[in-house]
Amino acid sequence: MNPQLLRHLWSLVERSQSKHLLALDDNSLVSWLLDQFAGHQSIDQAETDQLHGYIRAKIPLIRDLAQER
């Protein structure tokens, strides 16, 4: 996966409100992050699929980071 995409994703996670991230179920969290990501940067279907899988794998870390803030 493109390192720029990863940086953008983690920046988005850090800028997002913790309460919102924690309130969403797993599927909603993935969808919301992808929607937010696509709103800031155009990505093709292959990148979307890669991000989807990556976000899914990192949900526990995303939630841990949100709880710590």
PQR file with spaces between the fields and no chain letter, atoms N, CA, C, O and H, PARSE charges and radii, in Angstrom:
ATOM       1  N    MET     1       0.846   -1.178    0.000 -0.4000 1.5000
ATOM       2  CA   MET     1       0.000    0.000    0.000 -0.0000 2.0000
ATOM       3  C    MET     1       0.894    1.243    0.000  0.5500 1.7000
ATOM       4  O    MET     1       1.976    1.257    0.587 -0.5500 1.4000
ATOM       5  N    ASN     2       0.421    2.249   -0.653 -0.4000 1.5000
ATOM       6  CA   ASN     2       1.125    3.519   -0.791 -0.0000 2.0000
ATOM       7  C    ASN     2       1.326    4.170    0.589  0.5500 1.7000
ATOM       8  O    ASN     2       0.356    4.366    1.322 -0.5500 1.4000
ATOM       9  H    ASN     2      -0.458    2.238   -1.130  0.4000 1.0000
ATOM      10  N    PRO     3       2.571    4.506    0.946 -0.5600 1.5000
ATOM      11  CA   PRO     3       2.817    5.142    2.247  0.2800 2.0000
ATOM      12  C    PRO     3       2.049    6.456    2.435  0.5500 1.7000
ATOM      13  O    PRO     3       1.663    6.793    3.554 -0.5500 1.4000
ATOM      14  N    GLN     4       1.833    7.183    1.362 -0.4000 1.5000
ATOM      15  CA   GLN     4       1.074    8.439    1.457 -0.0000 2.0000
ATOM      16  C    GLN     4      -0.362    8.165    1.892  0.5500 1.7000
ATOM      17  O    GLN     4      -0.928    8.922    2.682 -0.5500 1.4000
ATOM      18  H    GLN     4       2.147    6.908    0.453  0.4000 1.0000
ATOM      19  N    LEU     5      -0.954    7.086    1.380 -0.4000 1.5000
ATOM      20  CA   LEU     5      -2.311    6.726    1.788 -0.0000 2.0000
ATOM      21  C    LEU     5      -2.351    6.381    3.274  0.5500 1.7000
ATOM      22  O    LEU     5      -3.273    6.772    3.989 -0.5500 1.4000
ATOM      23  H    LEU     5      -0.495    6.472    0.739  0.4000 1.0000
ATOM      24  N    LEU     6      -1.349    5.651    3.722 -0.4000 1.5000
ATOM      25  CA   LEU     6      -1.297    5.287    5.138 -0.0000 2.0000
ATOM      26  C    LEU     6      -1.164    6.517    6.028  0.5500 1.7000
ATOM      27  O    LEU     6      -1.851    6.629    7.044 -0.5500 1.4000
ATOM      28  H    LEU     6      -0.600    5.333    3.141  0.4000 1.0000
ATOM      29  N    ARG     7      -0.296    7.424    5.656 -0.4000 1.5000
ATOM      30  CA   ARG     7      -0.133    8.657    6.438 -0.0000 2.0000
ATOM      31  C    ARG     7      -1.441    9.435    6.489  0.5500 1.7000
ATOM      32  O    ARG     7      -1.836    9.942    7.539 -0.5500 1.4000
ATOM      33  H    ARG     7       0.262    7.332    4.831  0.4000 1.0000
ATOM      34  N    HIS     8      -2.107    9.523    5.342 -0.4000 1.5000
ATOM      35  CA   HIS     8      -3.374   10.260    5.283 -0.0000 2.0000
ATOM      36  C    HIS     8      -4.421    9.593    6.176  0.5500 1.7000
ATOM      37  O    HIS     8      -5.147   10.274    6.900 -0.5500 1.4000
ATOM      38  H    HIS     8      -1.786    9.111    4.488  0.4000 1.0000
ATOM      39  N    LEU     9      -4.498    8.275    6.125 -0.4000 1.5000
ATOM      40  CA   LEU     9      -5.470    7.552    6.944 -0.0000 2.0000
ATOM      41  C    LEU     9      -5.225    7.789    8.431  0.5500 1.7000
ATOM      42  O    LEU     9      -6.162    8.102    9.167 -0.5500 1.4000
ATOM      43  H    LEU     9      -3.908    7.721    5.537  0.4000 1.0000
ATOM      44  N    TRP    10      -3.985    7.645    8.880 -0.4000 1.5000
ATOM      45  CA   TRP    10      -3.699    7.808   10.304 -0.0000 2.0000
ATOM      46  C    TRP    10      -3.855    9.252   10.743  0.5500 1.7000
ATOM      47  O    TRP    10      -4.215    9.517   11.890 -0.5500 1.4000
ATOM      48  H    TRP    10      -3.225    7.390    8.282  0.4000 1.0000
ATOM      49  N    SER    11      -3.594   10.171    9.859 -0.4000 1.5000
ATOM      50  CA   SER    11      -3.843   11.579   10.159 -0.0000 2.0000
ATOM      51  C    SER    11      -5.341   11.810   10.350  0.5500 1.7000
ATOM      52  O    SER    11      -5.756   12.537   11.253 -0.5500 1.4000
ATOM      53  H    SER    11      -3.302    9.956    8.927  0.4000 1.0000
ATOM      54  N    LEU    12      -6.137   11.191    9.500 -0.4000 1.5000
ATOM      55  CA   LEU    12      -7.590   11.287    9.607 -0.0000 2.0000
ATOM      56  C    LEU    12      -8.071   10.706   10.937  0.5500 1.7000
ATOM      57  O    LEU    12      -8.923   11.295   11.602 -0.5500 1.4000
ATOM      58  H    LEU    12      -5.800   10.600    8.767  0.4000 1.0000
ATOM      59  N    VAL    13      -7.532    9.566   11.317 -0.4000 1.5000
ATOM      60  CA   VAL    13      -7.908    8.947   12.593 -0.0000 2.0000
ATOM      61  C    VAL    13      -7.571    9.889   13.748  0.5500 1.7000
ATOM      62  O    VAL    13      -8.381   10.066   14.659 -0.5500 1.4000
ATOM      63  H    VAL    13      -6.839    9.088   10.776  0.4000 1.0000
ATOM      64  N    GLU    14      -6.395   10.486   13.718 -0.4000 1.5000
ATOM      65  CA   GLU    14      -5.976   11.393   14.787 -0.0000 2.0000
ATOM      66  C    GLU    14      -6.834   12.653   14.857  0.5500 1.7000
ATOM      67  O    GLU    14      -7.070   13.177   15.945 -0.5500 1.4000
ATOM      68  H    GLU    14      -5.738   10.342   12.978  0.4000 1.0000
ATOM      69  N    ARG    15      -7.302   13.142   13.714 -0.4000 1.5000
ATOM      70  CA   ARG    15      -8.118   14.363   13.682 -0.0000 2.0000
ATOM      71  C    ARG    15      -9.578   14.104   14.031  0.5500 1.7000
ATOM      72  O    ARG    15     -10.313   15.039   14.347 -0.5500 1.4000
ATOM      73  H    ARG    15      -7.110   12.716   12.830  0.4000 1.0000
ATOM      74  N    SER    16     -10.000   12.864   13.979 -0.4000 1.5000
ATOM      75  CA   SER    16     -11.404   12.524   14.221 -0.0000 2.0000
ATOM      76  C    SER    16     -11.715   12.564   15.712  0.5500 1.7000
ATOM      77  O    SER    16     -10.852   12.308   16.552 -0.5500 1.4000
ATOM      78  H    SER    16      -9.403   12.103   13.723  0.4000 1.0000
ATOM      79  N    GLN    17     -12.955   12.888   16.017 -0.4000 1.5000
ATOM      80  CA   GLN    17     -13.373   12.939   17.414 -0.0000 2.0000
ATOM      81  C    GLN    17     -13.435   11.528   17.992  0.5500 1.7000
ATOM      82  O    GLN    17     -14.030   10.626   17.402 -0.5500 1.4000
ATOM      83  H    GLN    17     -13.656   13.096   15.335  0.4000 1.0000
ATOM      84  N    SER    18     -12.824   11.360   19.132 -0.4000 1.5000
ATOM      85  CA   SER    18     -12.773   10.048   19.780 -0.0000 2.0000
ATOM      86  C    SER    18     -14.165    9.478   20.022  0.5500 1.7000
ATOM      87  O    SER    18     -14.415    8.301   19.763 -0.5500 1.4000
ATOM      88  H    SER    18     -12.341   12.093   19.611  0.4000 1.0000
ATOM      89  N    LYS    19     -15.062   10.313   20.517 -0.4000 1.5000
ATOM      90  CA   LYS    19     -16.424    9.850   20.807 -0.0000 2.0000
ATOM      91  C    LYS    19     -17.077    9.253   19.575  0.5500 1.7000
ATOM      92  O    LYS    19     -17.759    8.231   19.653 -0.5500 1.4000
ATOM      93  H    LYS    19     -14.859   11.270   20.727  0.4000 1.0000
ATOM      94  N    HIS    20     -16.864    9.899   18.433 -0.4000 1.5000
ATOM      95  CA   HIS    20     -17.474    9.422   17.197 -0.0000 2.0000
ATOM      96  C    HIS    20     -16.884    8.072   16.788  0.5500 1.7000
ATOM      97  O    HIS    20     -17.620    7.152   16.431 -0.5500 1.4000
ATOM      98  H    HIS    20     -16.311   10.729   18.369  0.4000 1.0000
ATOM      99  N    LEU    21     -15.566    7.957   16.842 -0.4000 1.5000
ATOM     100  CA   LEU    21     -14.918    6.701   16.464 -0.0000 2.0000
ATOM     101  C    LEU    21     -15.375    5.554   17.357  0.5500 1.7000
ATOM     102  O    LEU    21     -15.597    4.440   16.881 -0.5500 1.4000
ATOM     103  H    LEU    21     -14.968    8.704   17.132  0.4000 1.0000
ATOM     104  N    LEU    22     -15.515    5.826   18.641 -0.4000 1.5000
ATOM     105  CA   LEU    22     -15.896    4.782   19.588 -0.0000 2.0000
ATOM     106  C    LEU    22     -17.380    4.432   19.516  0.5500 1.7000
ATOM     107  O    LEU    22     -17.772    3.331   19.903 -0.5500 1.4000
ATOM     108  H    LEU    22     -15.335    6.731   19.028  0.4000 1.0000
ATOM     109  N    ALA    23     -18.200    5.345   19.031 -0.4000 1.5000
ATOM     110  CA   ALA    23     -19.642    5.108   18.968 -0.0000 2.0000
ATOM     111  C    ALA    23     -20.043    4.216   17.793  0.5500 1.7000
ATOM     112  O    ALA    23     -21.117    3.615   17.809 -0.5500 1.4000
ATOM     113  H    ALA    23     -17.882    6.239   18.717  0.4000 1.0000
ATOM     114  N    LEU    24     -19.195    4.131   16.785 -0.4000 1.5000
ATOM     115  CA   LEU    24     -19.527    3.371   15.583 -0.0000 2.0000
ATOM     116  C    LEU    24     -19.208    1.889   15.754  0.5500 1.7000
ATOM     117  O    LEU    24     -18.212    1.527   16.380 -0.5500 1.4000
ATOM     118  H    LEU    24     -18.323    4.620   16.772  0.4000 1.0000
ATOM     119  N    ASP    25     -20.073    1.026   15.185 -0.4000 1.5000
ATOM     120  CA   ASP    25     -19.722   -0.391   15.152 -0.0000 2.0000
ATOM     121  C    ASP    25     -18.635   -0.592   14.089  0.5500 1.7000
ATOM     122  O    ASP    25     -18.310    0.340   13.353 -0.5500 1.4000
ATOM     123  H    ASP    25     -20.882    1.320   14.677  0.4000 1.0000
ATOM     124  N    ASP    26     -18.081   -1.783   14.009 -0.4000 1.5000
ATOM     125  CA   ASP    26     -16.942   -2.020   13.118 -0.0000 2.0000
ATOM     126  C    ASP    26     -17.239   -1.671   11.664  0.5500 1.7000
ATOM     127  O    ASP    26     -16.457   -0.968   11.024 -0.5500 1.4000
ATOM     128  H    ASP    26     -18.345   -2.540   14.607  0.4000 1.0000
ATOM     129  N    ASN    27     -18.362   -2.156   11.137 -0.4000 1.5000
ATOM     130  CA   ASN    27     -18.695   -1.879    9.735 -0.0000 2.0000
ATOM     131  C    ASN    27     -18.902   -0.393    9.487  0.5500 1.7000
ATOM     132  O    ASN    27     -18.456    0.142    8.472 -0.5500 1.4000
ATOM     133  H    ASN    27     -18.997   -2.727   11.657  0.4000 1.0000
ATOM     134  N    SER    28     -19.572    0.265   10.409 -0.4000 1.5000
ATOM     135  CA   SER    28     -19.811    1.703   10.265 -0.0000 2.0000
ATOM     136  C    SER    28     -18.516    2.491   10.360  0.5500 1.7000
ATOM     137  O    SER    28     -18.341    3.491    9.664 -0.5500 1.4000
ATOM     138  H    SER    28     -19.934   -0.169   11.233  0.4000 1.0000
ATOM     139  N    LEU    29     -17.613    2.047   11.216 -0.4000 1.5000
ATOM     140  CA   LEU    29     -16.324    2.719   11.360 -0.0000 2.0000
ATOM     141  C    LEU    29     -15.523    2.629   10.064  0.5500 1.7000
ATOM     142  O    LEU    29     -14.960    3.623    9.607 -0.5500 1.4000
ATOM     143  H    LEU    29     -17.755    1.234   11.781  0.4000 1.0000
ATOM     144  N    VAL    30     -15.475    1.444    9.481 -0.4000 1.5000
ATOM     145  CA   VAL    30     -14.761    1.268    8.210 -0.0000 2.0000
ATOM     146  C    VAL    30     -15.384    2.151    7.137  0.5500 1.7000
ATOM     147  O    VAL    30     -14.673    2.858    6.424 -0.5500 1.4000
ATOM     148  H    VAL    30     -15.933    0.637    9.852  0.4000 1.0000
ATOM     149  N    SER    31     -16.703    2.114    7.020 -0.4000 1.5000
ATOM     150  CA   SER    31     -17.395    2.913    6.004 -0.0000 2.0000
ATOM     151  C    SER    31     -17.171    4.402    6.218  0.5500 1.7000
ATOM     152  O    SER    31     -16.908    5.137    5.266 -0.5500 1.4000
ATOM     153  H    SER    31     -17.281    1.539    7.600  0.4000 1.0000
ATOM     154  N    TRP    32     -17.275    4.847    7.457 -0.4000 1.5000
ATOM     155  CA   TRP    32     -17.106    6.267    7.749 -0.0000 2.0000
ATOM     156  C    TRP    32     -15.693    6.732    7.415  0.5500 1.7000
ATOM     157  O    TRP    32     -15.518    7.786    6.805 -0.5500 1.4000
ATOM     158  H    TRP    32     -17.489    4.250    8.231  0.4000 1.0000
ATOM     159  N    LEU    33     -14.682    5.954    7.809 -0.4000 1.5000
ATOM     160  CA   LEU    33     -13.299    6.330    7.502 -0.0000 2.0000
ATOM     161  C    LEU    33     -13.052    6.360    5.999  0.5500 1.7000
ATOM     162  O    LEU    33     -12.380    7.262    5.499 -0.5500 1.4000
ATOM     163  H    LEU    33     -14.824    5.098    8.304  0.4000 1.0000
ATOM     164  N    LEU    34     -13.590    5.383    5.277 -0.4000 1.5000
ATOM     165  CA   LEU    34     -13.425    5.377    3.819 -0.0000 2.0000
ATOM     166  C    LEU    34     -14.113    6.582    3.188  0.5500 1.7000
ATOM     167  O    LEU    34     -13.569    7.203    2.275 -0.5500 1.4000
ATOM     168  H    LEU    34     -14.136    4.650    5.683  0.4000 1.0000
ATOM     169  N    ASP    35     -15.299    6.913    3.669 -0.4000 1.5000
ATOM     170  CA   ASP    35     -16.011    8.085    3.140 -0.0000 2.0000
ATOM     171  C    ASP    35     -15.234    9.369    3.420  0.5500 1.7000
ATOM     172  O    ASP    35     -15.095   10.221    2.543 -0.5500 1.4000
ATOM     173  H    ASP    35     -15.742    6.409    4.410  0.4000 1.0000
ATOM     174  N    GLN    36     -14.733    9.500    4.638 -0.4000 1.5000
ATOM     175  CA   GLN    36     -13.947   10.682    4.987 -0.0000 2.0000
ATOM     176  C    GLN    36     -12.674   10.755    4.155  0.5500 1.7000
ATOM     177  O    GLN    36     -12.279   11.826    3.695 -0.5500 1.4000
ATOM     178  H    GLN    36     -14.846    8.808    5.350  0.4000 1.0000
ATOM     179  N    PHE    37     -12.051    9.625    3.971 -0.4000 1.5000
ATOM     180  CA   PHE    37     -10.815    9.560    3.197 -0.0000 2.0000
ATOM     181  C    PHE    37     -11.076    9.982    1.756  0.5500 1.7000
ATOM     182  O    PHE    37     -10.343   10.799    1.199 -0.5500 1.4000
ATOM     183  H    PHE    37     -12.372    8.755    4.344  0.4000 1.0000
ATOM     184  N    ALA    38     -12.113    9.425    1.161 -0.4000 1.5000
ATOM     185  CA   ALA    38     -12.437    9.734   -0.236 -0.0000 2.0000
ATOM     186  C    ALA    38     -12.844   11.194   -0.410  0.5500 1.7000
ATOM     187  O    ALA    38     -12.680   11.756   -1.493 -0.5500 1.4000
ATOM     188  H    ALA    38     -12.708    8.761    1.614  0.4000 1.0000
ATOM     189  N    GLY    39     -13.367   11.807    0.638 -0.4000 1.5000
ATOM     190  CA   GLY    39     -13.739   13.211    0.565 -0.0000 2.0000
ATOM     191  C    GLY    39     -12.551   14.145    0.499  0.5500 1.7000
ATOM     192  O    GLY    39     -12.678   15.289    0.062 -0.5500 1.4000
ATOM     193  H    GLY    39     -13.499   11.350    1.518  0.4000 1.0000
ATOM     194  N    HIS    40     -11.396   13.666    0.932 -0.4000 1.5000
ATOM     195  CA   HIS    40     -10.190   14.492    0.941 -0.0000 2.0000
ATOM     196  C    HIS    40      -9.203   14.131   -0.155  0.5500 1.7000
ATOM     197  O    HIS    40      -8.376   14.955   -0.547 -0.5500 1.4000
ATOM     198  H    HIS    40     -11.293   12.737    1.288  0.4000 1.0000
ATOM     199  N    GLN    41      -9.285   12.910   -0.647 -0.4000 1.5000
ATOM     200  CA   GLN    41      -8.301   12.450   -1.631 -0.0000 2.0000
ATOM     201  C    GLN    41      -8.982   11.449   -2.552  0.5500 1.7000
ATOM     202  O    GLN    41      -9.669   10.540   -2.087 -0.5500 1.4000
ATOM     203  H    GLN    41      -9.956   12.240   -0.328  0.4000 1.0000
ATOM     204  N    SER    42      -8.793   11.613   -3.858 -0.4000 1.5000
ATOM     205  CA   SER    42      -9.405   10.670   -4.790 -0.0000 2.0000
ATOM     206  C    SER    42      -8.580    9.385   -4.817  0.5500 1.7000
ATOM     207  O    SER    42      -7.356    9.411   -4.940 -0.5500 1.4000
ATOM     208  H    SER    42      -8.234   12.351   -4.236  0.4000 1.0000
ATOM     209  N    ILE    43      -9.279    8.275   -4.699 -0.4000 1.5000
ATOM     210  CA   ILE    43      -8.630    6.970   -4.733 -0.0000 2.0000
ATOM     211  C    ILE    43      -9.410    6.061   -5.668  0.5500 1.7000
ATOM     212  O    ILE    43     -10.625    6.195   -5.816 -0.5500 1.4000
ATOM     213  H    ILE    43     -10.273    8.253   -4.599  0.4000 1.0000
ATOM     214  N    ASP    44      -8.696    5.135   -6.299 -0.4000 1.5000
ATOM     215  CA   ASP    44      -9.361    4.211   -7.215 -0.0000 2.0000
ATOM     216  C    ASP    44      -9.898    3.003   -6.441  0.5500 1.7000
ATOM     217  O    ASP    44      -9.702    2.888   -5.231 -0.5500 1.4000
ATOM     218  H    ASP    44      -7.710    5.026   -6.179  0.4000 1.0000
ATOM     219  N    GLN    45     -10.570    2.116   -7.152 -0.4000 1.5000
ATOM     220  CA   GLN    45     -11.216    0.976   -6.497 -0.0000 2.0000
ATOM     221  C    GLN    45     -10.198    0.047   -5.831  0.5500 1.7000
ATOM     222  O    GLN    45     -10.451   -0.472   -4.743 -0.5500 1.4000
ATOM     223  H    GLN    45     -10.730    2.208   -8.135  0.4000 1.0000
ATOM     224  N    ALA    46      -9.060   -0.161   -6.472 -0.4000 1.5000
ATOM     225  CA   ALA    46      -8.036   -1.037   -5.884 -0.0000 2.0000
ATOM     226  C    ALA    46      -7.529   -0.454   -4.563  0.5500 1.7000
ATOM     227  O    ALA    46      -7.352   -1.185   -3.589 -0.5500 1.4000
ATOM     228  H    ALA    46      -8.855    0.261   -7.355  0.4000 1.0000
ATOM     229  N    GLU    47      -7.298    0.850   -4.531 -0.4000 1.5000
ATOM     230  CA   GLU    47      -6.852    1.500   -3.295 -0.0000 2.0000
ATOM     231  C    GLU    47      -7.941    1.453   -2.230  0.5500 1.7000
ATOM     232  O    GLU    47      -7.656    1.268   -1.047 -0.5500 1.4000
ATOM     233  H    GLU    47      -7.443    1.444   -5.323  0.4000 1.0000
ATOM     234  N    THR    48      -9.181    1.620   -2.654 -0.4000 1.5000
ATOM     235  CA   THR    48     -10.304    1.527   -1.724 -0.0000 2.0000
ATOM     236  C    THR    48     -10.358    0.142   -1.096  0.5500 1.7000
ATOM     237  O    THR    48     -10.546    0.008    0.113 -0.5500 1.4000
ATOM     238  H    THR    48      -9.413    1.769   -3.615  0.4000 1.0000
ATOM     239  N    ASP    49     -10.193   -0.885   -1.919 -0.4000 1.5000
ATOM     240  CA   ASP    49     -10.209   -2.261   -1.412 -0.0000 2.0000
ATOM     241  C    ASP    49      -9.055   -2.508   -0.440  0.5500 1.7000
ATOM     242  O    ASP    49      -9.233   -3.156    0.591 -0.5500 1.4000
ATOM     243  H    ASP    49     -10.040   -0.776   -2.901  0.4000 1.0000
ATOM     244  N    GLN    50      -7.881   -1.992   -0.775 -0.4000 1.5000
ATOM     245  CA   GLN    50      -6.725   -2.147    0.111 -0.0000 2.0000
ATOM     246  C    GLN    50      -6.960   -1.437    1.441  0.5500 1.7000
ATOM     247  O    GLN    50      -6.688   -1.986    2.508 -0.5500 1.4000
ATOM     248  H    GLN    50      -7.737   -1.465   -1.613  0.4000 1.0000
ATOM     249  N    LEU    51      -7.467   -0.216    1.362 -0.4000 1.5000
ATOM     250  CA   LEU    51      -7.748    0.538    2.588 -0.0000 2.0000
ATOM     251  C    LEU    51      -8.803   -0.156    3.438  0.5500 1.7000
ATOM     252  O    LEU    51      -8.690   -0.199    4.664 -0.5500 1.4000
ATOM     253  H    LEU    51      -7.688    0.231    0.495  0.4000 1.0000
ATOM     254  N    HIS    52      -9.819   -0.695    2.794 -0.4000 1.5000
ATOM     255  CA   HIS    52     -10.877   -1.402    3.509 -0.0000 2.0000
ATOM     256  C    HIS    52     -10.274   -2.539    4.333  0.5500 1.7000
ATOM     257  O    HIS    52     -10.554   -2.664    5.525 -0.5500 1.4000
ATOM     258  H    HIS    52      -9.911   -0.661    1.798  0.4000 1.0000
ATOM     259  N    GLY    53      -9.454   -3.359    3.700 -0.4000 1.5000
ATOM     260  CA   GLY    53      -8.826   -4.469    4.409 -0.0000 2.0000
ATOM     261  C    GLY    53      -7.892   -4.002    5.508  0.5500 1.7000
ATOM     262  O    GLY    53      -7.851   -4.591    6.588 -0.5500 1.4000
ATOM     263  H    GLY    53      -9.226   -3.257    2.732  0.4000 1.0000
ATOM     264  N    TYR    54      -7.149   -2.956    5.240 -0.4000 1.5000
ATOM     265  CA   TYR    54      -6.203   -2.416    6.217 -0.0000 2.0000
ATOM     266  C    TYR    54      -6.947   -1.858    7.429  0.5500 1.7000
ATOM     267  O    TYR    54      -6.580   -2.138    8.570 -0.5500 1.4000
ATOM     268  H    TYR    54      -7.182   -2.477    4.362  0.4000 1.0000
ATOM     269  N    ILE    55      -7.986   -1.072    7.181 -0.4000 1.5000
ATOM     270  CA   ILE    55      -8.767   -0.494    8.287 -0.0000 2.0000
ATOM     271  C    ILE    55      -9.378   -1.606    9.125  0.5500 1.7000
ATOM     272  O    ILE    55      -9.347   -1.550   10.354 -0.5500 1.4000
ATOM     273  H    ILE    55      -8.284   -0.844    6.254  0.4000 1.0000
ATOM     274  N    ARG    56      -9.934   -2.618    8.463 -0.4000 1.5000
ATOM     275  CA   ARG    56     -10.540   -3.741    9.174 -0.0000 2.0000
ATOM     276  C    ARG    56      -9.530   -4.394   10.120  0.5500 1.7000
ATOM     277  O    ARG    56      -9.851   -4.734   11.259 -0.5500 1.4000
ATOM     278  H    ARG    56      -9.959   -2.664    7.464  0.4000 1.0000
ATOM     279  N    ALA    57      -8.296   -4.562    9.619 -0.4000 1.5000
ATOM     280  CA   ALA    57      -7.251   -5.204   10.419 -0.0000 2.0000
ATOM     281  C    ALA    57      -6.789   -4.319   11.575  0.5500 1.7000
ATOM     282  O    ALA    57      -6.282   -4.824   12.577 -0.5500 1.4000
ATOM     283  H    ALA    57      -8.035   -4.286    8.694  0.4000 1.0000
ATOM     284  N    LYS    58      -6.960   -3.018   11.445 -0.4000 1.5000
ATOM     285  CA   LYS    58      -6.463   -2.068   12.445 -0.0000 2.0000
ATOM     286  C    LYS    58      -7.553   -1.520   13.362  0.5500 1.7000
ATOM     287  O    LYS    58      -7.285   -0.608   14.145 -0.5500 1.4000
ATOM     288  H    LYS    58      -7.373   -2.608   10.631  0.4000 1.0000
ATOM     289  N    ILE    59      -8.764   -2.045   13.288 -0.4000 1.5000
ATOM     290  CA   ILE    59      -9.858   -1.545   14.130 -0.0000 2.0000
ATOM     291  C    ILE    59      -9.493   -1.556   15.619  0.5500 1.7000
ATOM     292  O    ILE    59      -9.740   -0.562   16.302 -0.5500 1.4000
ATOM     293  H    ILE    59      -8.982   -2.786   12.653  0.4000 1.0000
ATOM     294  N    PRO    60      -8.914   -2.638   16.145 -0.5600 1.5000
ATOM     295  CA   PRO    60      -8.558   -2.585   17.576  0.2800 2.0000
ATOM     296  C    PRO    60      -7.583   -1.449   17.904  0.5500 1.7000
ATOM     297  O    PRO    60      -7.726   -0.790   18.934 -0.5500 1.4000
ATOM     298  N    LEU    61      -6.608   -1.222   17.048 -0.4000 1.5000
ATOM     299  CA   LEU    61      -5.651   -0.139   17.274 -0.0000 2.0000
ATOM     300  C    LEU    61      -6.333    1.225   17.179  0.5500 1.7000
ATOM     301  O    LEU    61      -6.061    2.113   17.986 -0.5500 1.4000
ATOM     302  H    LEU    61      -6.492   -1.757   16.211  0.4000 1.0000
ATOM     303  N    ILE    62      -7.210    1.392   16.204 -0.4000 1.5000
ATOM     304  CA   ILE    62      -7.943    2.655   16.046 -0.0000 2.0000
ATOM     305  C    ILE    62      -8.763    2.936   17.305  0.5500 1.7000
ATOM     306  O    ILE    62      -8.777    4.063   17.800 -0.5500 1.4000
ATOM     307  H    ILE    62      -7.431    0.671   15.548  0.4000 1.0000
ATOM     308  N    ARG    63      -9.439    1.922   17.817 -0.4000 1.5000
ATOM     309  CA   ARG    63     -10.246    2.098   19.030 -0.0000 2.0000
ATOM     310  C    ARG    63      -9.359    2.387   20.250  0.5500 1.7000
ATOM     311  O    ARG    63      -9.705    3.224   21.083 -0.5500 1.4000
ATOM     312  H    ARG    63      -9.427    1.007   17.414  0.4000 1.0000
ATOM     313  N    ASP    64      -8.233    1.703   20.353 -0.4000 1.5000
ATOM     314  CA   ASP    64      -7.302    1.964   21.463 -0.0000 2.0000
ATOM     315  C    ASP    64      -6.807    3.407   21.435  0.5500 1.7000
ATOM     316  O    ASP    64      -6.771    4.076   22.467 -0.5500 1.4000
ATOM     317  H    ASP    64      -7.952    1.023   19.676  0.4000 1.0000
ATOM     318  N    LEU    65      -6.428    3.879   20.259 -0.4000 1.5000
ATOM     319  CA   LEU    65      -5.956    5.260   20.129 -0.0000 2.0000
ATOM     320  C    LEU    65      -7.049    6.254   20.505  0.5500 1.7000
ATOM     321  O    LEU    65      -6.787    7.257   21.169 -0.5500 1.4000
ATOM     322  H    LEU    65      -6.457    3.335   19.420  0.4000 1.0000
ATOM     323  N    ALA    66      -8.274    5.968   20.077 -0.4000 1.5000
ATOM     324  CA   ALA    66      -9.390    6.866   20.391 -0.0000 2.0000
ATOM     325  C    ALA    66      -9.668    6.887   21.895  0.5500 1.7000
ATOM     326  O    ALA    66      -9.981    7.943   22.445 -0.5500 1.4000
ATOM     327  H    ALA    66      -8.488    5.153   19.538  0.4000 1.0000
ATOM     328  N    GLN    67      -9.560    5.749   22.560 -0.4000 1.5000
ATOM     329  CA   GLN    67      -9.816    5.688   24.001 -0.0000 2.0000
ATOM     330  C    GLN    67      -8.752    6.423   24.803  0.5500 1.7000
ATOM     331  O    GLN    67      -9.034    6.946   25.882 -0.5500 1.4000
ATOM     332  H    GLN    67      -9.306    4.891   22.113  0.4000 1.0000
ATOM     333  N    GLU    68      -7.535    6.465   24.284 -0.4000 1.5000
ATOM     334  CA   GLU    68      -6.447    7.114   25.009 -0.0000 2.0000
ATOM     335  C    GLU    68      -6.524    8.635   24.958  0.5500 1.7000
ATOM     336  O    GLU    68      -5.864    9.312   25.746 -0.5500 1.4000
ATOM     337  H    GLU    68      -7.306    6.041   23.408  0.4000 1.0000
ATOM     338  N    ARG    69      -7.317    9.176   24.047 -0.4000 1.5000
ATOM     339  CA   ARG    69      -7.396   10.643   23.931 -0.0000 2.0000
ATOM     340  C    ARG    69      -8.447   11.210   24.839  0.5500 1.7000
ATOM     341  O    ARG    69      -8.647   12.424   24.869 -0.5500 1.4000
ATOM     342  H    ARG    69      -7.853    8.626   23.407  0.4000 1.0000
